[in-house]
Amino acid sequence: MSDPRLRVTAPEPTPDPSDTLRLPKVRQRTGLGRSTIYRLIAQGQFPCAVQLTPRAVGWHKADIDAWLAARPRAAQ
């Protein structure tokens, strides 16, 4: 039987800072205002922010891109 104290785990990948968007960039990419973003989060219709520091949040770029791709396109 192996000793559980000797179990080797892979280190967690460090997130790439360029993959995290702060609120101004999220607003620019989505065209939504701050209040609308937080209202949609509360309704479960927008990706949740991730805590970056005790006073700062951001969004994963991939989550925002996926949300944008799932949005219906307006007729032109």
N, C-alpha and C positions, 0 to 999 in steps of 0.2 A: 504494500500500500504506500502511496506517495505522501509525503509530508505537505499539507496545504500551505505551510509557511514558505515553501520553496517554489510555489507556483509563479511562473513568469508571465507577465501580461505585457501586451504591446502598449507603448505610450500613446496617450490620446493625441490625435493630430491637432496641431495648433491651428486655429482658424486664421485664414488669410485675411488681413485687414481690408484688402481691396474687395473682398466678398461681402462686406458689411456696409450697408447704406444708412446714413443718418437721416433724420426727418427731412431736411431741405432737399436732399437728393430723391427721397421717396416721393415727396410732393411734386418735384419736377418730373419724375418718370411717370407718375400716375395721373397727374393733373388734378389731384384731389387736395383739399385743404386739410389743415391739422385736425379740426373738429370732425370732419367727415371720416378721416382715417381712424380716429379713436372710436367714433360711433360704430363704424363697420367692424372694428376689432371686438367691441362689446357685443355685437350681434353675431359674431362668429363668421363674418363674411370677408375678413381681411386677415392676412398673416399676422401672427402675434410678434411683438417686438422681443428682442433678446437683450438681457441686461449686459451692458459692457463694463460699466463701473457703477458704484453706488448711485450716481446721479446721471448716468447716460444710458440710453438705449439705442439700438439699431435694428435693422432688418436684414436678413440674409438676402442677398441679391437674387439667388435662385428662387426663393419663395416669392419675391415681388415679380420676377419674370414669369413664373408659372401662373400667378394670379392674373397678370396682364394677358397672358396667352389664353386663359380660360374665359376672359370677358367677351361678350358678344360684340361684334363689329357694327358700327353704324353704317347705314346705307349711304352711298355717295351719289 
